[in-house]
Amino acid sequence: MKPASAAFLCVAFTWAGFVRAADTLTYQTALDRALRQSPEVVQARLTLEQSEEAYRAVVAGQKLNVALSLTPLGYSNDLQLNNTYNTWNTIRNTQSSADLKLSQPVWLTGGTVSLDGNLGWNDLYTSLFNRENRSFDYHSTIGYSQPILLYNQLRMTLNQQKLTLENNQLMYAMKVLSMEHDIASDFYGLYQDQVNYEIAKDQLRDDQQSYDITKNKVIIGLSAQSDLYQAEINLAQSQSSVQNSLVTWQNAAEAFKQRLGIGLDSVVVITVDTATKPAPIDLGKAVANGLQKRMELRQDAITLQNAQFSLIQTKSSGFVSGTVNASVGLAGNSKDLQTLFQSPAKSQAVSISLALPLWDFGANRASVKASEIGVHQSRLTLEDEKTTVVLSIRREYRTILNLRSQISIARESERNAQFTYDLYLEKYKRGAMSALDLNQYEIQLTQAKSALTNAIVNHKIEMLNMKVLSLWDFDENKPVFPEISPVKE
C-alpha cells in the first residue's frame, strides 16, 4: 500500500473480521453531525435565540402599545353613617366602564406620545334622599412627555441590545469554528493512525518475506545462523508494531464514534482526499478579510461601543436633566348617551421638571474618569488585536508554504526509499547483503511513508487554521464568516 499516492483512503471503524454494510463518512458529514450534538454549540445556539427574542422585545416595546381595560359590571352596596343627619345612609352603586390606553415612543427624540380614553356608565342610589342618578361619562387625554438635557434612552437601549445580539451571534460562530477545528484534528488524526497501521502491516509483510528468505538460505548454508536470529528479531518487532498501531487506531476510532454519537459496534468508513492539488493562497486577501471580519476584532469593537455608551450614561448623571409634559383633554357627563359628546369640558396641562445635581463629593467626576480610562483601554485592545491578527495570518501563511514544500520532498523521499528498498531486497535475495543491512533500508522506507502522512495531515490542519484565522476558505475560494444580519423584527 502507498498512502501518499492514493486519491482516497477508506478507513473502516471496526475490528478485522467484521463484515457489515458500512456508511461512508466524509469530513463534512462528520462535522455536521458533531455540530448537531455538541453541548457547547447547542448552548451557544440557545443563548443566541434568547438574545434574538430579547432584541425583538426591545423593538416591539418601541412601537405602538395599545391596552384595553374593561369593567363589564361593578356593584357595591354600602351602609354609611351620615353625621349631619345622624342617620344611616345606604349607597348602592352599579357601574360599567372601558379604558383605552395608547402609547407610542418617539425613537427620534426619546419622548412618548400617549392617548388615554375612558367611557363609563354609572347608576348611583342613596337612601338618605331616596334619589337615583344614572349617567354616562367620558374623558380623553392626549399627552406628550419629552426628556430634556439627556441622551436618547430609547435609541441607546436599542443600540445596546443590537450589540448584545451581534456579540452572541459572534460567540455562536466562534463555537462552530472551534468545533470544526477540533473535529478536523480528530478526523485527520484517525486517518493518520490508520495509515500508520497500514505501514506497520507493510513492514510486517516485508519482514516476514525477509525471514522466509533468510531461513531458506540458512538451511542450504548460504547465510550464517546469526542472520536468521536478526531476521527473527525484526519479525518480532514488526509484529509488535502492528499490534500497537492496531490498538491505537481502534481506540481512536471508538473515541471518534462516541463523539459523533455513533454506535461503537457500527461500521463506518471515512474517506480522505490526499491527492487534491493544494489551493493557492493570497496573503493580501487573507489579511484584508481577517481584519474586516475576524470575530475577535468585532467583539473588541463592540466592547469599545459599550464603553462609550457607559461613558455617556455616567456623564449624564452629573448634568442637569428634566422632563417636559404637555396634555390636552376633553371630558363630559350626561344622562343620555346621545348628548354625551355635545358640550365637552376642555382641559390643558403643561409642566417642566428639572433635576439639578449639586454636590456628590466628586463621585461623578471619578466615575467619568474611570469610564474614559475604560474607553481608552478598549481602543488599545482593539489596535493590539489587529496587529495580532496580521501576525498570526502571516505566520500561518509561511507554515503552509513550508508544509507544501515538505510534502513535495516527502513524496520524492518515499519514492526513492521504495526504489532503494526494492533494489537492495533483490540483492539480499541473491545473498549479496545481510538481513541487518536490509533492515536499515526497510526502516528508512517506513520513516519516509510516515513523514509523508504526517506532512499531508499537518497541511490539512494548517489549511483549516488559515480558514479560521482569515475567515476565508481558500479550498472553496469563498468566505466562511457567517453574515451578521439584524434579526427579523
C-alpha positions as CSV (number, residue, x, y, z in Angstrom):
1,M,0.0,0.0,0.0
2,K,1.2,3.5,-0.9
3,P,-0.9,6.0,1.1
4,A,0.8,9.0,-0.4
5,S,-0.3,8.3,-3.9
6,A,-3.8,7.2,-3.1
7,A,-6.5,9.6,-4.2
8,F,-8.8,8.4,-1.4
9,L,-8.1,6.4,1.7
10,C,-11.0,4.5,3.2
11,V,-10.8,3.8,6.9
12,A,-13.3,1.3,8.4
13,F,-14.2,1.9,12.1
14,T,-14.3,-1.7,13.1
15,W,-12.0,-4.6,14.0
16,A,-10.7,-7.0,11.5
17,G,-13.1,-9.8,10.7
18,F,-16.4,-7.7,10.9
19,V,-18.3,-7.8,7.6
20,R,-21.2,-5.4,7.6
21,A,-22.8,-2.7,5.4
22,A,-20.8,0.5,6.1
23,D,-21.8,4.1,5.9
24,T,-19.4,6.5,4.3
25,L,-18.4,9.4,6.5
26,T,-16.6,12.4,5.0
27,Y,-15.1,15.2,7.0
28,Q,-18.1,17.5,6.2
29,T,-20.7,14.9,7.3
30,A,-18.7,14.3,10.5
31,L,-18.6,18.0,11.2
32,D,-22.3,18.4,10.6
33,R,-23.1,15.5,12.9
34,A,-20.9,16.9,15.6
35,L,-22.4,20.4,15.4
36,R,-25.9,18.9,15.9
37,Q,-24.8,17.1,19.1
38,S,-22.1,19.3,20.7
39,P,-23.4,20.6,24.1
40,E,-21.3,23.8,23.7
41,V,-22.7,24.6,20.3
42,V,-26.3,23.8,21.4
43,Q,-25.8,26.1,24.5
44,A,-24.4,28.9,22.3
45,R,-27.4,28.4,19.9
46,L,-29.9,28.7,22.8
47,T,-28.1,31.8,24.1
48,L,-28.4,33.3,20.6
49,E,-32.1,32.5,20.3
50,Q,-32.6,34.1,23.7
51,S,-30.8,37.2,22.6
52,E,-32.9,37.4,19.4
53,E,-36.1,37.2,21.4
54,A,-34.8,39.9,23.8
55,Y,-34.0,42.1,20.8
56,R,-37.5,41.6,19.4
57,A,-38.9,42.5,22.7
58,V,-37.0,45.8,22.8
59,V,-38.0,46.6,19.2
60,A,-41.6,45.8,19.9
61,G,-41.5,47.9,23.0
62,Q,-40.7,51.0,20.9
63,K,-43.7,50.6,18.7
64,L,-47.4,51.5,19.4
65,N,-48.7,49.9,22.6
66,V,-52.4,49.5,22.9
67,A,-54.1,48.4,26.1
68,L,-57.9,48.0,26.7
69,S,-59.3,47.6,30.2
70,L,-62.9,46.5,30.6
71,T,-65.2,46.5,33.6
72,P,-68.4,45.0,32.3
73,L,-70.1,45.2,35.7
74,G,-69.2,46.7,39.0
75,Y,-71.6,46.6,42.0
76,S,-71.4,47.8,45.6
77,N,-73.9,48.3,48.4
78,D,-72.6,50.1,51.5
79,L,-74.2,51.3,54.7
80,Q,-72.7,54.5,56.0
81,L,-73.5,56.8,58.9
82,N,-74.4,60.3,57.9
83,N,-73.1,62.6,60.8
84,T,-75.1,65.6,59.6
85,Y,-78.4,64.0,59.9
86,N,-77.3,61.3,62.3
87,T,-78.9,58.6,60.3
88,W,-77.7,55.6,58.3
89,N,-77.4,56.0,54.5
90,T,-77.5,53.1,52.1
91,I,-75.4,53.8,49.0
92,R,-75.8,51.4,46.1
93,N,-73.6,51.8,43.0
94,T,-73.7,49.9,39.7
95,Q,-71.2,50.8,37.1
96,S,-69.7,49.7,33.8
97,S,-66.6,51.2,32.1
98,A,-64.0,50.8,29.4
99,D,-60.5,52.3,29.4
100,L,-58.3,52.5,26.3
101,K,-54.6,53.5,26.5
102,L,-52.3,54.1,23.6
103,S,-48.6,54.8,24.0
104,Q,-46.2,55.5,21.2
105,P,-42.4,56.0,21.9
106,V,-40.8,58.5,19.6
107,W,-37.5,56.9,18.6
108,L,-36.1,60.1,17.1
109,T,-36.5,62.2,20.2
110,G,-36.8,59.7,23.0
111,G,-40.2,61.1,24.0
112,T,-43.6,59.4,24.3
113,V,-47.0,60.3,22.9
114,S,-49.9,58.9,24.8
115,L,-53.7,58.8,24.4
116,D,-56.0,57.8,27.3
117,G,-59.7,57.5,26.9
118,N,-62.5,56.3,29.3
119,L,-66.1,55.7,28.7
120,G,-68.4,54.7,31.6
121,W,-72.0,54.3,32.8
122,N,-72.9,54.8,36.5
123,D,-76.1,54.2,38.5
124,L,-75.9,55.7,41.9
125,Y,-78.7,55.4,44.6
126,T,-78.7,57.0,48.0
127,S,-81.4,56.1,50.6
128,L,-80.9,59.3,52.5
129,F,-82.6,61.4,49.8
130,N,-84.2,58.4,48.1
131,R,-82.6,59.5,44.9
132,E,-81.2,57.6,42.0
133,N,-78.8,59.1,39.4
134,R,-78.0,57.4,36.2
135,S,-75.5,59.0,33.8
136,F,-72.8,58.4,31.2
137,D,-69.4,60.0,31.4
138,Y,-66.2,60.1,29.4
139,H,-62.8,61.7,29.4
140,S,-60.0,61.6,26.9
141,T,-56.5,63.0,27.1
142,I,-53.6,63.2,24.6
143,G,-50.2,64.0,26.0
144,Y,-46.6,64.1,25.2
145,S,-43.6,63.6,27.6
146,Q,-40.1,64.6,26.5
147,P,-36.9,64.2,28.5
148,I,-34.6,67.2,28.1
149,L,-30.9,67.8,28.6
150,L,-30.5,64.0,28.5
151,Y,-29.3,61.4,26.0
152,N,-31.9,59.5,24.0
153,Q,-32.5,56.5,26.2
154,L,-34.7,54.7,23.7
155,R,-32.1,54.8,21.0
156,M,-29.3,53.8,23.3
157,T,-31.3,50.8,24.7
158,L,-32.0,49.6,21.2
159,N,-28.3,50.0,20.1
160,Q,-27.1,48.2,23.3
161,Q,-29.5,45.3,22.5
162,K,-28.3,45.2,19.0
163,L,-24.7,44.9,20.2
164,T,-25.7,42.2,22.6
165,L,-27.4,40.2,19.8
166,E,-24.4,40.7,17.5
167,N,-22.0,39.6,20.2
168,N,-24.0,36.4,20.8
169,Q,-24.1,35.8,17.0
170,L,-20.3,36.1,17.0
171,M,-20.0,33.8,20.0
172,Y,-22.0,31.1,18.3
173,A,-20.0,31.4,15.1
174,M,-16.8,31.1,17.1
175,K,-18.1,27.9,18.8
176,V,-18.8,26.5,15.4
177,L,-15.3,27.3,14.1
178,S,-13.8,25.9,17.3
179,M,-15.8,22.7,16.9
180,E,-14.7,22.5,13.2
181,H,-11.1,22.7,14.3
182,D,-11.5,20.0,17.0
183,I,-13.3,17.6,14.6
184,A,-10.7,18.2,11.9
185,S,-7.9,17.3,14.4
186,D,-9.7,14.1,15.5
187,F,-10.7,13.2,11.9
188,Y,-7.3,13.5,10.4
189,G,-5.7,12.1,13.5
190,L,-7.7,9.0,13.0
191,Y,-6.6,8.9,9.3
192,Q,-3.0,9.2,10.5
193,D,-3.5,6.3,12.9
194,Q,-5.0,4.1,10.1
195,V,-2.1,4.9,7.8
196,N,0.4,4.0,10.5
197,Y,-1.4,0.7,10.9
198,E,-1.2,0.1,7.2
199,I,2.5,1.0,7.1
200,A,3.1,-1.4,10.1
201,K,1.4,-4.2,8.2
202,D,3.5,-3.5,5.1
203,Q,6.6,-3.7,7.2
204,L,5.5,-6.9,8.8
205,R,4.9,-8.4,5.3
206,D,8.4,-7.4,4.2
207,D,9.9,-8.7,7.4
208,Q,8.0,-12.0,7.0
209,Q,9.3,-12.3,3.4
210,S,12.8,-11.5,4.6
211,Y,12.6,-14.1,7.4
212,D,11.4,-16.8,5.0
213,I,14.3,-16.0,2.6
214,T,16.9,-16.0,5.4
215,K,15.6,-19.3,6.8
216,N,15.9,-21.0,3.4
217,K,19.4,-19.6,2.9
218,V,20.5,-20.8,6.3
219,I,19.1,-24.2,5.6
220,I,21.1,-24.6,2.4
221,G,24.2,-22.9,4.0
222,L,24.2,-19.6,2.1
223,S,23.8,-17.5,5.3
224,A,25.0,-17.6,8.8
225,Q,22.8,-18.6,11.7
226,S,23.2,-15.0,13.1
227,D,21.3,-13.7,10.1
228,L,18.3,-15.9,11.0
229,Y,18.4,-14.6,14.6
230,Q,18.4,-11.0,13.3
231,A,15.5,-11.8,10.9
232,E,13.6,-13.2,13.9
233,I,14.2,-10.1,15.9
234,N,13.0,-7.9,13.0
235,L,9.9,-10.0,12.5
236,A,9.0,-9.9,16.2
237,Q,9.4,-6.1,16.3
238,S,7.2,-5.8,13.3
239,Q,4.5,-8.0,14.8
240,S,4.6,-5.8,18.0
241,S,4.4,-2.7,15.9
242,V,1.3,-3.9,14.1
243,Q,-0.4,-4.8,17.3
244,N,0.4,-1.5,18.9
245,S,-0.8,0.5,15.9
246,L,-3.9,-1.5,15.7
247,V,-4.8,-0.8,19.3
248,T,-4.1,2.9,18.9
249,W,-6.3,3.0,15.8
250,Q,-9.2,1.1,17.4
251,N,-9.1,3.3,20.5
252,A,-9.1,6.5,18.4
253,A,-11.9,5.1,16.2
254,E,-14.2,4.3,19.2
255,A,-13.5,7.7,20.8
256,F,-14.4,9.4,17.5
257,K,-17.6,7.4,17.1
258,Q,-18.5,8.3,20.7
259,R,-18.0,12.0,19.9
260,L,-20.3,11.8,16.9
261,G,-22.9,9.7,18.7
262,I,-22.3,6.6,16.5
263,G,-22.8,3.1,17.9
264,L,-19.5,1.5,19.0
265,D,-20.3,-1.7,17.0
266,S,-21.3,0.1,13.9
267,V,-19.2,0.1,10.8
268,V,-18.4,3.5,9.3
269,V,-16.0,4.3,6.5
270,I,-14.2,7.7,6.3
271,T,-12.8,9.0,3.0
272,V,-9.9,11.4,2.9
273,D,-8.7,13.0,-0.3
274,T,-4.9,13.1,-0.3
275,A,-4.2,13.8,-3.9
276,T,-6.0,17.2,-4.4
277,K,-3.8,19.9,-5.7
278,P,-3.3,22.5,-2.9
279,A,-5.3,25.6,-3.4
280,P,-3.5,28.9,-4.0
281,I,-3.4,31.3,-1.0
282,D,-3.5,35.1,-1.5
283,L,-1.8,36.5,1.6
284,G,-3.1,40.0,1.0
285,K,-6.7,38.7,0.7
286,A,-6.3,36.7,3.8
287,V,-5.1,39.6,5.9
288,A,-7.7,42.0,4.5
289,N,-10.6,39.6,5.1
290,G,-9.3,38.8,8.5
291,L,-9.1,42.4,9.6
292,Q,-12.6,43.1,8.2
293,K,-14.4,40.1,9.6
294,R,-12.4,38.5,12.4
295,M,-14.8,37.9,15.2
296,E,-12.4,38.9,17.9
297,L,-11.9,42.3,16.3
298,R,-15.7,42.9,16.1
299,Q,-16.1,41.8,19.7
300,D,-13.4,44.3,20.7
301,A,-15.2,47.0,18.7
302,I,-18.5,46.0,20.5
303,T,-16.7,46.3,23.8
304,L,-15.5,49.8,22.8
305,Q,-19.0,50.9,21.8
306,N,-20.4,49.6,25.1
307,A,-17.7,51.5,26.9
308,Q,-18.7,54.7,25.1
309,F,-22.3,54.2,26.0
310,S,-21.3,53.7,29.6
311,L,-19.4,56.9,29.5
312,I,-22.4,58.8,28.1
313,Q,-24.6,57.4,30.9
314,T,-22.1,58.3,33.6
315,K,-21.6,61.8,32.3
316,S,-25.4,62.4,32.1
317,S,-25.8,61.6,35.8
318,G,-23.7,64.7,36.7
319,F,-25.6,67.1,34.4
320,V,-28.9,68.9,34.7
321,S,-31.8,66.9,33.3
322,G,-35.5,67.3,33.1
323,T,-38.8,66.4,31.6
324,V,-41.4,68.4,29.7
325,N,-45.0,67.2,29.9
326,A,-48.0,68.6,28.0
327,S,-51.5,67.4,27.6
328,V,-55.0,68.4,26.4
329,G,-58.2,66.7,27.2
330,L,-61.9,66.5,26.9
331,A,-64.5,65.3,29.4
332,G,-68.3,65.1,29.5
333,N,-71.2,63.8,31.6
334,S,-74.8,63.3,30.5
335,K,-77.8,61.2,31.4
336,D,-78.3,60.5,27.7
337,L,-75.7,58.8,25.6
338,Q,-76.7,60.8,22.5
339,T,-75.9,64.1,24.1
340,L,-72.8,63.0,26.0
341,F,-70.3,64.5,23.5
342,Q,-72.2,67.7,22.7
343,S,-70.7,70.1,25.2
344,P,-67.3,68.7,26.4
345,A,-65.2,70.4,29.1
346,K,-61.7,71.1,27.9
347,S,-58.5,70.8,30.0
348,Q,-54.9,71.7,29.3
349,A,-51.7,71.0,31.4
350,V,-48.0,71.8,30.9
351,S,-45.2,71.1,33.3
352,I,-41.5,71.2,33.4
353,S,-39.4,69.4,35.9
354,L,-35.7,69.6,36.4
355,A,-33.1,67.6,38.4
356,L,-30.0,69.5,39.4
357,P,-27.1,67.6,41.0
358,L,-25.5,70.0,43.4
359,W,-22.7,68.1,45.3
360,D,-21.6,64.5,45.3
361,F,-18.1,64.8,46.8
362,G,-16.5,64.1,43.3
363,A,-18.2,60.7,42.8
364,N,-19.5,61.5,39.4
365,R,-16.2,63.0,38.3
366,A,-14.3,59.9,39.4
367,S,-16.9,57.7,37.6
368,V,-16.5,59.7,34.4
369,K,-12.7,59.4,34.7
370,A,-13.0,55.6,35.2
371,S,-15.3,55.3,32.1
372,E,-12.8,57.3,30.0
373,I,-10.0,55.0,31.0
374,G,-12.2,52.1,30.0
375,V,-12.8,53.6,26.6
376,H,-9.0,54.2,26.1
377,Q,-8.3,50.6,27.2
378,S,-10.8,49.2,24.7
379,R,-9.2,51.3,21.9
380,L,-5.7,50.0,22.8
381,T,-7.0,46.4,22.9
382,L,-8.6,46.7,19.5
383,E,-5.5,48.1,17.9
384,D,-3.3,45.4,19.5
385,E,-5.7,42.7,18.4
386,K,-5.5,44.0,14.8
387,T,-1.7,43.6,14.9
388,T,-2.1,40.1,16.4
389,V,-4.4,39.1,13.6
390,V,-2.0,40.2,10.9
391,L,0.9,38.4,12.6
392,S,-1.0,35.2,13.0
393,I,-2.1,35.1,9.4
394,R,1.4,35.8,8.1
395,R,2.9,33.1,10.3
396,E,0.2,30.6,9.1
397,Y,0.9,31.5,5.5
398,R,4.6,30.8,5.9
399,T,3.8,27.5,7.7
400,I,1.6,26.3,4.9
401,L,4.1,27.1,2.2
402,N,6.7,25.2,4.2
403,L,4.4,22.2,4.6
404,R,3.8,22.2,0.9
405,S,7.5,22.1,0.3
406,Q,7.8,19.3,2.9
407,I,5.1,17.3,1.1
408,S,6.9,17.5,-2.2
409,I,10.1,16.5,-0.5
410,A,8.4,13.7,1.4
411,R,6.8,12.3,-1.8
412,E,10.1,12.2,-3.5
413,S,11.8,10.7,-0.5
414,E,9.1,7.9,-0.3
415,R,9.6,7.1,-4.0
416,N,13.4,7.0,-3.6
417,A,13.1,4.9,-0.3
418,Q,10.7,2.4,-2.1
419,F,13.0,2.1,-5.1
420,T,16.1,1.7,-2.8
421,Y,14.4,-0.9,-0.7
422,D,13.3,-2.9,-3.7
423,L,16.8,-2.7,-5.2
424,Y,18.5,-4.0,-2.0
425,L,15.8,-6.6,-1.4
426,E,16.8,-8.2,-4.7
427,K,20.5,-8.0,-3.7
428,Y,19.5,-9.7,-0.4
429,K,17.7,-12.5,-2.2
430,R,20.9,-13.1,-4.2
431,G,22.9,-13.2,-0.9
432,A,24.8,-10.0,-1.7
433,M,23.9,-8.3,1.6
434,S,22.9,-9.2,5.2
435,A,19.5,-9.1,6.8
436,L,20.8,-6.4,9.2
437,D,21.7,-4.2,6.3
438,L,18.4,-4.7,4.6
439,N,16.6,-3.8,7.8
440,Q,18.1,-0.4,7.7
441,Y,16.5,0.3,4.3
442,E,13.2,-1.1,5.5
443,I,13.2,1.3,8.4
444,Q,14.1,4.1,6.0
445,L,11.1,3.3,3.9
446,T,8.8,3.2,6.9
447,Q,10.0,6.5,8.1
448,A,9.5,8.0,4.6
449,K,5.9,6.8,4.5
450,S,5.2,8.2,8.0
451,A,6.8,11.5,7.1
452,L,4.6,11.9,4.1
453,T,1.5,11.0,6.0
454,N,2.3,13.5,8.8
455,A,3.0,16.2,6.2
456,I,-0.3,15.7,4.5
457,V,-2.3,15.7,7.7
458,N,-0.4,18.7,9.1
459,H,-1.1,20.6,5.8
460,K,-4.9,19.9,6.1
461,I,-4.9,21.1,9.7
462,E,-3.0,24.2,8.9
463,M,-5.3,25.0,6.0
464,L,-8.2,24.8,8.4
465,N,-6.2,27.1,10.8
466,M,-5.8,29.6,7.9
467,K,-9.6,29.3,7.3
468,V,-10.2,30.2,11.0
469,L,-7.7,33.0,11.1
470,S,-8.6,34.7,7.8
471,L,-12.3,33.6,7.7
472,W,-11.8,32.7,4.0
473,D,-11.9,29.2,2.7
474,F,-9.2,29.0,0.1
475,D,-10.1,25.4,-0.8
476,E,-13.6,26.6,-1.8
477,N,-12.5,30.2,-2.6
478,K,-15.4,31.7,-0.6
479,P,-15.9,33.5,2.7
480,V,-16.7,31.4,5.7
481,F,-17.7,34.2,8.1
482,P,-21.4,34.0,8.9
483,E,-23.2,37.1,7.8
484,I,-24.4,39.0,10.9
485,S,-27.7,40.5,9.8
486,P,-30.4,42.0,12.1
487,V,-32.9,39.5,13.3
488,K,-36.3,39.8,11.7
489,E,-38.4,42.2,13.7
